[in-house]
Amino acid sequence: MIASRPKQWIKRTLGLLLALALLAGIGFYLRPVSYLDAWTYLHEDLSGIESRSVQVAGNRVHFLPRVRPTVRWSFWSTASVPTGALA
């Protein structure tokens, strides 16, 4: 009886993870742009970029200033390089 409890816990955990992955997949299928927008906003926030706009001669101008020093990062690499080293 004791040996079956860890198996039940593992099955429940895997079932929950599978259900969450399925829900995320359905959400991405139904609203892919929302997921891509969220990824973009997260990337901007982590990179120290803010979205701002100003009025210039009656026209709205949108720009993305850096508000703090940042470190370049990539999803695929763990190495970080200071921004000035690549510019």
C-alpha positions as CSV (number, residue, x, y, z in Angstrom):
1,M,0.0,0.0,0.0
2,I,2.8,2.4,0.8
3,A,4.5,1.8,-2.6
4,S,1.4,2.7,-4.5
5,R,1.1,6.2,-3.0
6,P,4.2,7.6,-4.8
7,K,2.9,6.1,-8.1
8,Q,-0.5,7.8,-7.6
9,W,1.3,11.1,-6.8
10,I,3.4,10.8,-9.9
11,K,0.4,10.0,-12.1
12,R,-1.6,12.9,-10.7
13,T,1.3,15.3,-11.2
14,L,1.9,14.1,-14.8
15,G,-1.8,14.3,-15.5
16,L,-2.0,17.9,-14.2
17,L,1.1,18.9,-16.3
18,L,-0.4,17.3,-19.4
19,A,-3.7,19.1,-18.8
20,L,-1.9,22.5,-18.4
21,A,0.1,21.8,-21.6
22,L,-3.1,21.0,-23.4
23,L,-4.8,24.1,-22.2
24,A,-1.8,26.2,-23.2
25,G,-1.8,24.6,-26.6
26,I,-5.5,25.3,-27.1
27,G,-5.1,28.9,-26.0
28,F,-2.2,29.4,-28.4
29,Y,-4.2,27.8,-31.2
30,L,-7.2,30.1,-30.5
31,R,-5.3,33.3,-29.8
32,P,-1.7,33.1,-31.1
33,V,-1.2,36.9,-31.3
34,S,-2.0,37.3,-27.6
35,Y,0.8,34.8,-26.7
36,L,3.3,36.6,-29.0
37,D,2.3,40.0,-27.6
38,A,2.8,38.7,-24.0
39,W,6.3,37.3,-25.0
40,T,7.2,40.7,-26.5
41,Y,6.0,42.7,-23.5
42,L,8.0,40.3,-21.2
43,H,11.1,40.7,-23.3
44,E,10.8,44.5,-23.3
45,D,10.3,44.6,-19.6
46,L,13.3,42.3,-18.9
47,S,15.4,44.4,-21.3
48,G,14.6,47.7,-19.6
49,I,12.5,49.1,-22.5
50,E,9.4,51.2,-22.0
51,S,6.7,51.9,-24.5
52,R,6.0,55.7,-24.8
53,S,4.4,58.1,-27.2
54,V,4.5,61.9,-27.6
55,Q,2.7,64.5,-29.7
56,V,4.9,66.1,-32.3
57,A,3.2,68.7,-34.6
58,G,-0.2,67.1,-34.0
59,N,1.0,63.6,-34.8
60,R,1.5,60.8,-32.3
61,V,5.1,59.4,-32.3
62,H,5.7,56.1,-30.6
63,F,9.2,55.2,-29.3
64,L,10.9,52.7,-27.0
65,P,13.5,54.3,-24.7
66,R,15.8,52.2,-22.5
67,V,15.1,53.3,-19.0
68,R,17.9,51.4,-17.2
69,P,21.3,49.8,-18.2
70,T,20.7,46.3,-19.6
71,V,22.5,43.1,-20.3
72,R,21.8,41.4,-23.5
73,W,20.4,38.0,-23.1
74,S,19.2,35.3,-25.4
75,F,16.7,32.6,-24.9
76,W,19.1,30.1,-26.3
77,S,22.3,31.0,-24.4
78,T,23.2,31.4,-20.8
79,A,26.1,33.8,-21.4
80,S,25.3,37.5,-21.0
81,V,27.4,40.2,-22.7
82,P,27.2,43.9,-21.6
83,T,25.4,46.0,-24.2
84,G,28.4,48.2,-24.9
85,A,30.6,45.2,-25.9
86,L,28.4,44.4,-29.0
87,A,27.6,48.0,-30.1
